[in-house]
Amino acid sequence: MDPKESNWYVLYTFPRAEKQVKERLEREGIDCWLPLHRSPRVWSDRVKLVDVPLFNSYIFVHCTEVLLRSLIRIYGVVRIVYYNGKPAIVRDQEIEAIKDFLKEAEAHPLCFGEEVEILCGAMKGVTGKIVQINKSHLVLTLEQLAATVCVKLETVTRTTRI
């Protein structure tokens, strides 16, 4: 490999610092990508969908190997990910496969018969199957309780990820 050739490499970051590292890299003019997915997060008073990294503590950068070695100075970058003693190269088709997966996952709506888990309220942690879907609510059948309940759409998450 020519060290002057641009490739996709992987940086390991401090825990939960991926977004800040991405901002710092972009300020330096570095081509980088942080794959994010929407995930429900539960607080004591609400449930909110937030963008979280698909791979915790990892960020992809597209640069030359010479430039890659200088990125260790960016605050939040712990180290460069190595494979067989050299910086690990991620092929373009692997990056595209991750992007395709994220598009597919984003477009996948909740479906009739799918199993979901309730994230908050009196039924927190209970799983049920979707029997009806409205604009902002779902009707679930809870087999373990032999009951049917109506919950807000944003208060549930899939139990089986695609």
N, C-alpha and C positions, 0 to 999 in steps of 0.2 A: 504493500500500500504506500502510495505517495503521501508523506506527511503534509503536503500542501493541498491535498484533495479534501473537499468538504464531505463530511459524513455525519450521520446522526450518532451522538454519543449520549451517555447517561451520567448525570450527576446525582450524588446522594446528598440530601439536605438535612438540616436539623429537623426534628419532629415538628410537624404542623407549620413549617416555614416555607412550604413550596410556593405559595402565591407571592410572598414577599421576595423570594429569590427570583421568581419569574420577572417581577417588576424591576428588580435591580439589573438583571441580565438585559432586559429590553432597553433600559436607560443607557447601557453600555453599547447598544446596537447589535446585540447578539440575537440570532434567530433561535428561538426556543419554543417549546411546546409543552404545556402541562395539561394532560388529558383529565377533564373534570366530568363528573356525573352528578345528577340531582339525587339527593337523599334526604328523607325526612329526619329532622332533629327535634327531639322532645325537650321542652323546658317545662317548668312547673305550671306555667299559665297558658302555653300554646304549643302548637306543632308547626314547624316551618320547613319548607323545602330549601335546602342550601346546596351550593355547588361544592363538592368535595373531590380531592384528587382520586383518580382511579387507582394509582399506585402510591401508597403512602411513602413520603420522603424521597421520591424520585422525580426528576425533571429531565426532559430530553433537550439536547442542544444540537444545532446544525452548524458545524464550524470545522476548521482545520484542526489537526492534532496539535499543532504549535499553539494556536489560540486556546484550545481546550485546556492545556496545562496552565495557562495564566488565569483561568476562571476559578481556580482554587482560592484566589485572593478575595473573591466576592463573599461578603458576609452572609452566612447562612449555608454556604456550600461546605460540606464536611469533607467529601472526597470524590474522586472520579471513580466510576465503576470499571473494574478491570476484568478481563477474561484471558487466561493463558499468558499473564504477564504484560499484556498490552491493553490500552483503553478499549472497552467493549464497544464494538460497532453494531448499531441497529440498522438493518437493511431498510430501504425505502418501502418495500412491500410489507414489512412488519408494521411500520408506522401507519401505512394505509389500512392495514387490517384492523388496527386498533381504532382508527377513525371510523371505519365502516361499522365496527361493533358498537361504538358509541351512538352512531346515527340510528342503527337498528334498535338499540335499547331505548333510545329517546322516543322513537316512533311507536313503540309497543305499548298500547293502552291496556288498562285493566279490562279483563274479559269476563263474560258470564262463566261461572263455574271455577274461576281461579281462586286459589286460597290466599287470604291476606291475614295480617296480624294487626290488631287494634293497638295503637301506640299510646293512648292516654285515656283518662277517665276511669270510671268504675270497672270497665271491661279491659283495662290495659293488660296486654300480653296474651289475650284470648285470640285464637284463630278461628276463622270462619270462611265459608265459601260464598262467593257473590251470586245472589239470585236475581238482583235487579240493579240497574245502573241508571241514576238520574243525573242532572247537570252537576249538582254539588253534593249529592248524597248517594250512598250505597245501601242496599238491603242485603244483610248477611244472614246466613243460617249457621248457627253455632251448634254443631253436632254434640259436643261434650255437655252442653247445657240444655239441649233439646229446645232451643229458642231461636227466634228471628229478631234481629235488631236493625235499626237504621242509624248509620253513622256518617259523619262528614267525610268527604273524599280525601281531604288532606290529613285525616287522622289515622290512616291505614297505610301499610306497606306490604308489598308482595313477600310471601314467605319463600317462594322459589324464584330466584333471579334467572334471567335468560342468559 
